[in-house]
Amino acid sequence: FHLRSGCVVVFRRLSERHQRRARTSSLAFDAMGNSCFAGIVPVPAPVFEKKPNGLFTDIVEAPPDPILNTTTLFKKDQCPDKINLGVGAYRTAEGKPYILPVVKEAERQLYNDIYYDQVDKEYSTIDGPAPLKTFTQKLVFGDNAKAVAEERVASVQALSGTGALRVCGEFIKNHLQPASHTIWISDPTWGNHPTIFKKSGMAVKNYRYYDAASKGLDFKGMIEDLKTAQPGECVLLHSCAHNPTGVDPTEEQWKQILDLVVSKSLVPIMDSAYQGYASGSLDKDAYSIRLFEQAGVEFFMCQSFAKNLGLYGERIGMVHVVCKDKTRAACVLSQLKLVIRPMYSSPPIHGAQLVCKILGDAYMFDQWKKELKEMADRILSVRTSLRKGLEAKGTPGTWNHVTDQIGMFSYTGLTPAQCERLIEKHHIYLLKSGRISLAGLNANNINRMIDAVDEVVKACK
């Protein structure tokens, strides 16, 4: 069939039946007015319908976020002895929000800088200030990171950890091969993880992670599932203090995970929200990240300062992309900027200025490390007290997992029914998954928590 002339060309070898079909096609073409598009009719424009309740008539109310709604319910409760174990934010031994002394000092210095016109309130660059990149790269990758020395790391400031992950998702969807548009995430994981990547247009798969029987890591299941991943697919890894379980791989297991990532050509995305806050050591909590960097792997690293500097409301984070060479890093950086520009144009400056002051001053940096250790030690002491109290009381079950886990959260192993009873009868607020934020416990309420857990475990068998 020749489009311009409308002729049907057939080979002589065609059967008589096929030749008849060809003649029929030619006649049909002529009937359409010598145009292959003659049969196409215009699609009518959509009709706008005025709804009885206005423009937003068809909008239904979304269900509340399960984590944020826990705090909402807590605030409405009039019980004077209520306890909030749902919020993922540090609290003092008196149960109060905490501003680190080093952050207060940085704020004081920044105020003086503003007062004496040494800094201004102009827009930041799309990717954030250059010193911020230098300080944060050194913090997470270490002083002697080869990728940093060779300028193979493309870094941009982001809106804390959530924003960093979303920027990664958008970049991957727009610039990496289709195979990388699938991401594997742990089961369970932070509730926002799957939504972030689905909203970026990526397909989400789960790998086994938590073993309910041992209340520990299902490493065998994790490896088995990731072995089924296809080359080029992404895998999200919590670099330390896994949220929500508090269960981390050992250093030996991290090496096996690295070997699998390399052998399967997977694309790692490391989520680092608790560096220094988990163990009290910035270096120890960066082990997995530095392991991957030293192995020469190309990967994404999302960094947040909400937890370890207490800058929750400042929304300060970073995206670091470790590339094969300096040229690739420059290309990646240029495209990351084009992801950010139409998304939020440029990042906020206040949190970045605070981080630069603390990481850029040796005295303040040392002070921060001491304060981090104090916070981590308080959480560890809460873990010890909770476990000892439950064991001393003879609460059914085993409770060693409370101290085996690490970080802000504990996956208690409590059932949904037991969690509901804690909320309704004891006014102790937590997620229905059994995850608790240990920062909400202190010397004033730990015994009430122990008594309440003992009661619900015995009542809801």
Disulfide bonds with the S-S distance in Angstrom:
none
